[in-house]
């Protein structure tokens, strides 16, 4: 699978409702950083009941 944003090999291919999107390492990190700036990660932590050690 190729990256959705560039032509590099996809390192990650998240899937939602049967739709897969390929992301290379660089674009995965970019998207992860973007999500970290929003409430999306907090929502996922709550939904998945993830406890982080302090």
Secondary structure, DSSP 4 states (H G I P E B T S, - for coil): -B-SSSSSBPSEEEEETTEEEEE-HHHHHHHHHHHHTSSHHHHHHHHHTPPPP-
